[in-house]
Amino acid sequence: MFQKILIANRGEIACRIIRACRQLDIATIAVHSDADADALHVELADIAVPIGAAAASQSYLDADKVLQAALEHGAQAVHPGYGFLSENAAFARAVLAAGMAWIGPDPQTITDMGDKARARRIAVDSGVPVLPGSSSLAQGDPASWHVEAARVGYPLLVKAVGGGGGIGMKRVDGADALQATIESAQAMAQKAFGQSDVYLERYVARARHIEIQVFGYGDGRAVHLFERECSVQRRFQKIVEECPAPHLPAGVRAAMADAAVALACSQRYAGAGTVEFIVDAATHEFFFLEMNTRIQVEHAVTEAFTGWDLVQAQIRLAAGELPTMTQDDIRGSGAAIECRLYAENPRRNFMPSPGLLKRLVLPAASTRLRIDCGVRQGDSVTPYYDPMIAKLISHGPDRETAIAVMRRALQALEIEGIQHNGAFLQALLDHPAFVAGEMDTGFVERERGAVLEAMEARAAQATS
């Protein structure tokens, strides 16, 4: 087993990896920007290394600085977490070339799956259904864009080839808006991912976003750890996930899992990965969306459902010490729900709300409730990074119990100094459609007014 691992990340995922390393008796090296000098992950790690200014481009995204920190402090492996350098194949290759282990899939797989257009072609070759779409669009050629859009059909999505997390994704309903939308998406993609390539994909009006957690052994074998329902989103970014997905026909569930495993096996995938699908809510047809070659933000909901520790499994596989498990060895139990608590203002279209956490009291963890957090009372949520405060993960023998546990957890929150979405999440969990398990990716946008109204009514009742 490794003696020392560098964590190329920050916030709650860095804290999560440190916890896993402690359980495996592995020392940890944290890196931090100037803005994170007093951050929780810095306090928890055995060694902390400053790597630059607050801007991510000058610190967490500076591969040379992160690599230098790993080498100078004797890291045997690097865990990238999610975001930042986690899907940067060049960084993964540099880690391996320096003689350290990369806790993730082969860099070529990162390259193949990170290019969304290439990933679509690989999915087709693996027998996985995909939505109608285009290859990467020619730069500066609006005429060809219109030809491709007509072939794909409206409404459609413009998507960044190197994208993720909904960044650079824009909907187009007609030809009049196509050019401006593509140019806007290209600019956003260039800023976020360092490349401006985009492609087109058919938009499914009433779609569910369901993903399959896979784990590969790097030798052509892989298993799945069931699915996650990720349809509750704002601005194409998830805020509530659950496992299992409600009202998903057993045959569709099995076919999606088989397709995800087939794709992972074809890539000789190593470690934790996620194959994401769009499911037509009316017909239950499913289509490949993308594969994320890293641990996901929402991995904890799968861990609650299956009992697997995915981060420990990643580390043990990279160290060559993970026993092989077959699909029959993996079982799910009950139901689990994850809510992402953000410093944001739901009343202002979920705008980030950076500032000082003057008061932060989270509910107590229990056998039914897990809290993953990367900040403490007195910390600041900065404008430089994702404004997540914590993830709350509930588990119960059934979905109703898991919802009830989550409701109590959200009610117990005490946060002052910033705006946050805790009350919005409470009202959302009470919405009849959510209670009935009848969601799609347009749910939050469509019902936001009703959820906000319920939120305000609850606040008024509490102060009366």
C-alpha positions in Angstrom: 0.0 0.0 0.0 1.1 3.6 -0.6 2.7 5.5 2.3 1.9 9.0 1.0 -0.6 10.4 -1.5 -0.9 13.9 -2.8 -4.5 15.2 -3.3 -4.7 17.5 -6.3 -7.8 19.2 -5.2 -9.6 21.2 -2.5 -12.8 21.5 -0.5 -15.1 18.6 0.4 -13.6 16.1 -2.0 -10.1 16.7 -0.7 -11.4 16.2 2.8 -13.2 13.0 1.6 -10.0 11.6 0.2 -8.1 12.5 3.3 -10.6 10.5 5.4 -10.2 7.5 3.1 -6.4 7.7 3.4 -6.6 7.9 7.1 -8.6 4.7 7.2 -5.9 3.1 5.1 -3.1 4.5 7.2 -1.8 6.6 4.3 -0.2 10.0 4.9 -1.6 12.9 2.8 -0.2 15.9 1.1 -2.6 18.8 0.4 -2.0 21.6 -2.0 -3.6 25.0 -1.6 -4.0 28.4 -3.1 -3.4 31.6 -1.2 -7.1 31.9 -0.7 -7.2 28.4 0.9 -4.3 28.8 3.3 -6.5 28.2 6.3 -9.0 25.8 4.6 -10.2 22.6 6.3 -8.4 20.3 3.8 -5.2 22.0 4.7 -5.7 21.5 8.4 -6.6 17.8 8.0 -3.7 16.8 5.7 -0.3 15.7 7.1 1.5 18.1 4.8 0.3 21.3 3.2 2.0 22.9 0.2 1.2 26.4 -1.1 1.0 26.4 -4.9 -0.1 29.9 -6.0 -2.6 32.7 -6.2 -6.3 32.4 -5.6 -7.2 32.0 -9.3 -7.4 28.4 -10.1 -5.4 28.9 -13.3 -2.5 30.0 -11.1 -2.8 27.2 -8.5 -5.1 24.2 -8.7 -5.0 24.1 -12.5 -1.2 24.6 -12.7 -0.1 21.1 -13.4 3.6 21.9 -13.0 3.2 23.3 -9.6 1.1 20.4 -8.4 3.5 17.9 -9.8 6.4 19.7 -8.2 4.7 19.5 -4.8 4.2 15.8 -5.2 7.8 15.1 -6.1 9.3 17.4 -3.4 7.3 15.8 -0.7 7.7 12.2 -1.7 4.2 11.3 -2.9 3.9 7.8 -4.3 0.6 8.5 -5.9 -1.7 11.4 -6.9 -5.5 11.4 -6.4 -7.1 14.2 -8.5 -10.7 14.1 -7.0 -13.2 15.7 -9.4 -12.9 18.9 -11.4 -9.6 20.8 -11.8 -7.0 18.3 -13.2 -9.0 15.2 -12.7 -9.7 14.7 -16.4 -6.4 16.2 -17.7 -4.7 13.4 -19.6 -1.4 15.4 -19.9 -1.3 15.7 -16.1 -2.0 12.0 -15.7 0.8 11.2 -18.1 3.2 13.5 -16.3 2.4 11.9 -12.9 3.1 8.4 -14.4 6.3 9.6 -16.1 7.5 10.9 -12.8 7.3 7.5 -11.3 4.1 8.0 -9.3 0.8 6.1 -9.5 -2.2 7.9 -11.0 -5.4 7.1 -9.1 -7.6 7.0 -12.1 -8.0 5.4 -15.5 -5.4 5.2 -18.2 -4.6 8.7 -19.7 -5.7 7.5 -23.2 -9.2 6.7 -21.8 -9.3 10.2 -20.3 -8.5 11.6 -23.7 -11.0 9.4 -25.5 -13.9 10.0 -23.1 -13.0 13.7 -22.6 -13.5 14.4 -26.3 -17.3 14.2 -26.3 -17.5 13.7 -30.0 -15.0 10.9 -29.9 -16.7 9.3 -26.9 -20.0 9.2 -28.9 -18.2 7.2 -31.7 -16.7 4.8 -29.1 -20.2 4.4 -27.6 -21.6 3.5 -31.0 -18.8 1.0 -31.6 -19.6 -0.6 -28.2 -23.3 -1.0 -29.1 -24.5 1.8 -26.8 -27.4 3.9 -28.2 -26.6 7.6 -28.7 -28.8 10.6 -29.6 -28.6 12.2 -33.1 -25.7 14.6 -33.1 -22.8 16.1 -35.0 -19.0 15.8 -34.9 -17.0 18.9 -33.7 -18.2 21.9 -35.7 -15.8 23.7 -38.1 -14.5 26.9 -36.6 -15.9 30.1 -38.0 -18.2 28.4 -40.6 -21.8 29.4 -39.8 -23.1 27.9 -43.1 -21.9 24.4 -42.2 -23.3 24.9 -38.6 -26.8 25.4 -40.1 -26.4 22.3 -42.3 -25.5 20.2 -39.3 -28.3 21.7 -37.1 -30.9 20.9 -39.8 -29.6 17.3 -39.9 -29.7 16.9 -36.1 -33.0 18.6 -35.8 -34.4 21.3 -33.4 -34.6 21.7 -30.5 -30.9 20.9 -29.9 -28.1 21.4 -27.5 -24.8 23.1 -28.2 -22.2 21.2 -26.1 -18.5 21.8 -25.4 -16.4 18.9 -26.7 -14.2 19.1 -23.6 -17.0 20.0 -21.3 -18.7 18.7 -18.1 -20.9 19.9 -15.4 -23.2 21.7 -17.8 -20.6 24.3 -18.6 -20.7 25.5 -22.2 -24.1 23.7 -22.8 -26.8 25.8 -24.4 -30.2 25.0 -25.9 -31.3 26.3 -29.3 -34.9 26.1 -30.4 -34.5 27.5 -33.9 -32.1 28.5 -36.7 -32.3 32.2 -35.9 -30.5 31.7 -32.6 -28.0 29.1 -33.8 -24.9 31.2 -34.7 -25.0 33.5 -31.6 -25.5 30.5 -29.3 -22.6 28.5 -30.8 -20.3 31.5 -30.6 -21.3 32.1 -27.0 -20.8 28.4 -26.1 -17.4 28.4 -27.9 -16.3 31.4 -25.8 -17.4 29.8 -22.6 -15.7 26.5 -23.5 -12.5 28.2 -24.3 -12.5 30.0 -20.9 -13.4 26.9 -18.9 -11.6 24.1 -20.7 -8.9 25.8 -22.8 -10.5 24.7 -26.1 -13.5 26.1 -27.9 -14.7 23.1 -29.9 -18.4 22.4 -29.6 -20.8 19.9 -31.2 -24.6 19.6 -31.6 -26.9 17.0 -30.0 -30.7 16.5 -30.2 -32.6 17.8 -27.2 -35.1 15.6 -25.5 -37.9 17.7 -24.2 -38.9 15.6 -21.2 -35.7 13.8 -20.3 -34.4 12.1 -17.2 -30.7 12.2 -16.4 -29.7 8.8 -15.1 -26.2 7.7 -14.7 -24.6 4.3 -14.0 -21.7 4.0 -11.6 -19.1 1.6 -13.0 -15.8 0.3 -11.6 -13.3 -1.3 -13.9 -10.3 -3.4 -13.1 -8.1 -2.2 -16.0 -8.0 -5.6 -17.7 -11.3 -5.6 -19.6 -13.5 -6.5 -16.6 -15.9 -4.1 -15.0 -18.9 -4.1 -12.7 -21.7 -1.6 -12.1 -22.9 -0.3 -8.8 -26.5 0.5 -10.0 -27.8 3.8 -11.2 -28.4 7.3 -9.8 -31.3 9.6 -10.6 -29.8 13.0 -11.4 -32.7 14.8 -13.0 -33.2 17.5 -10.3 -30.9 20.2 -11.8 -30.6 23.9 -12.1 -28.6 25.4 -15.0 -27.8 21.9 -16.2 -26.1 21.2 -12.8 -27.4 18.6 -10.3 -28.6 19.6 -6.8 -30.4 16.4 -5.8 -29.4 12.8 -6.6 -30.9 9.5 -5.5 -30.4 5.8 -5.8 -32.2 3.8 -7.0 -34.0 5.8 -9.7 -37.8 5.8 -9.0 -40.2 4.3 -11.4 -37.5 3.1 -13.8 -38.7 -0.1 -15.5 -36.5 -3.1 -14.5 -35.7 -4.0 -18.1 -34.5 -0.4 -18.8 -32.5 -0.4 -15.6 -30.8 -3.6 -16.6 -30.2 -2.6 -20.2 -28.6 0.7 -19.1 -26.3 -1.1 -16.7 -25.3 -3.6 -19.3 -24.5 -0.9 -21.8 -22.4 1.0 -19.2 -20.4 -2.1 -18.3 -19.9 -2.9 -22.0 -18.4 0.5 -22.6 -16.2 0.3 -19.5 -15.0 -3.2 -20.6 -14.2 -2.0 -24.1 -12.0 0.7 -22.7 -10.3 -1.6 -20.3 -11.4 1.0 -17.7 -9.6 1.2 -14.4 -11.2 2.5 -11.3 -14.4 4.5 -10.6 -16.2 6.0 -13.6 -19.7 7.1 -14.5 -21.6 6.5 -17.7 -24.4 9.1 -18.1 -27.6 8.6 -20.0 -30.5 10.7 -21.1 -33.8 8.8 -20.8 -36.9 9.8 -22.6 -39.5 10.2 -19.8 -42.3 9.2 -22.1 -40.8 6.2 -23.9 -38.0 5.1 -21.5 -35.6 5.0 -24.5 -32.1 5.8 -23.2 -29.2 7.4 -25.0 -25.5 7.8 -24.1 -24.6 11.3 -22.8 -21.0 11.1 -21.7 -18.6 9.2 -19.5 -16.9 10.9 -16.6 -13.5 9.4 -16.0 -13.2 10.3 -12.3 -15.0 10.1 -9.0 -18.3 12.0 -9.1 -19.6 14.6 -6.7 -22.5 12.3 -6.1 -20.5 9.1 -5.4 -21.6 9.3 -1.8 -25.2 8.4 -2.6 -24.0 5.2 -4.3 -21.8 4.4 -1.3 -24.8 4.8 1.0 -26.9 2.4 -1.2 -24.2 -0.2 -1.8 -22.0 0.0 1.3 -18.9 0.3 -1.0 -16.2 2.9 -0.3 -15.4 4.0 -3.8 -12.5 6.2 -2.9 -10.8 3.5 -0.9 -11.4 1.1 -3.8 -9.8 3.6 -6.2 -6.7 3.8 -4.0 -6.5 0.1 -3.4 -6.8 -0.7 -7.1 -4.0 1.8 -8.0 -1.8 0.1 -5.3 -2.6 -3.3 -6.8 -4.3 -4.5 -3.6 -8.0 -4.5 -4.5 -9.7 -8.0 -4.4 -11.7 -8.6 -7.5 -15.5 -8.5 -7.0 -18.0 -9.9 -9.4 -21.4 -8.4 -10.2 -23.1 -10.9 -7.9 -21.0 -9.6 -5.0 -22.6 -6.1 -5.3 -25.9 -5.5 -3.5 -28.0 -2.4 -2.9 -30.1 -1.7 0.2 -33.0 0.6 0.7 -32.8 4.1 -0.8 -30.4 7.0 -0.6 -30.7 10.7 -1.4 -28.0 13.4 -1.7 -28.7 17.1 -1.5 -26.0 19.6 -2.5 -25.9 22.6 -0.1 -24.7 25.6 -2.0 -23.9 29.2 -1.1 -26.3 30.6 -3.7 -29.5 32.6 -3.9 -32.4 30.7 -5.3 -34.4 33.9 -5.6 -31.9 35.3 -8.0 -31.6 32.4 -10.4 -29.2 30.5 -8.0 -26.5 33.2 -8.3 -23.4 32.3 -6.1 -23.4 34.0 -2.7 -19.8 34.2 -1.6 -19.0 35.6 1.9 -18.1 34.8 5.5 -19.8 31.8 7.1 -20.6 33.7 10.3 -22.5 30.7 11.6 -22.5 27.2 10.3 -24.2 24.4 12.2 -24.8 21.2 10.3 -27.0 18.3 11.4 -25.3 15.6 13.4 -24.2 12.6 11.3 -25.8 9.2 12.1 -26.4 5.8 10.7 -29.0 7.3 8.5 -27.3 10.6 7.7 -23.8 11.4 6.3 -22.3 14.8 6.0 -19.5 15.6 3.5 -18.2 19.1 4.1 -15.1 21.1 3.2 -15.7 24.3 5.3 -16.2 25.3 8.9 -17.9 28.2 10.8 -15.7 31.2 10.3 -14.5 30.2 6.8 -15.3 32.2 3.7 -16.9 30.9 0.6 -14.8 32.6 -2.0 -15.8 33.7 -5.5 -12.9 31.7 -7.0 -14.3 28.2 -6.7 -17.5 26.2 -6.7 -19.7 27.5 -3.9 -20.6 24.2 -2.4 -20.9 24.2 1.4 -21.6 20.5 2.0 -23.4 17.4 0.8 -26.0 15.8 2.9 -26.6 12.1 2.2 -29.6 10.2 3.8 -30.4 6.5 3.7 -33.4 4.5 4.7 -35.1 1.2 4.1 -37.2 2.9 1.5 -37.5 6.2 -0.4 -40.0 7.7 2.0 -37.7 7.2 4.9 -34.7 8.6 3.1 -36.8 11.7 2.2 -37.9 12.1 5.9 -34.4 11.8 7.1 -33.3 14.5 4.6 -36.1 16.8 5.6 -35.1 16.7 9.2 -31.5 17.3 8.3 -32.3 20.3 6.2 -34.5 21.7 8.9 -31.6 21.5 11.4 -29.3 23.7 9.3 -28.2 27.0 10.9 -26.3 29.2 8.4 -25.7 32.9 8.7 -23.6 35.4 6.7 -24.5 34.1 3.2 -27.4 33.1 1.1 -27.9 29.4 0.6 -30.3 26.9 -1.0 -31.2 24.9 2.2 -34.7 26.3 2.4 -35.2 25.8 -1.4 -34.2 22.1 -1.0 -36.7 21.7 1.8 -39.5 23.0 -0.3 -38.4 21.0 -3.3 -38.5 17.7 -1.3 -42.1 18.6 -0.3 -43.2 19.2 -3.9 -45.8 16.6 -5.0 -43.9 15.7 -8.1 -40.7 15.0 -6.2 -42.6 13.0 -3.5 -44.2 10.9 -6.3 -40.8 10.4 -7.9 -41.9 12.1 -11.2 -39.0 14.3 -12.2 -37.2 15.3 -15.4 -34.4 17.7 -16.1 -36.8 20.6 -16.6 -38.4 20.0 -13.2 -36.6 22.8 -11.3 -37.0 25.4 -14.0 -40.7 24.5 -14.5 -41.6 24.4 -10.8 -39.2 27.0 -9.5 -42.0 29.5 -8.9 -44.1 27.0 -6.9 -41.1 25.9 -4.9 -40.0 29.5 -4.1 -43.6 30.3 -3.1 -43.6 27.3 -0.7 -40.2 28.3 0.6 -41.4 31.8 1.4 -44.6 30.6 3.0 -42.6 28.3 5.3 -40.3 31.2 6.2 -43.3 33.5 7.0 -44.9 30.8 9.2 -41.6 30.3 11.1 -41.4 34.0 12.0 -45.1 34.5 12.8 
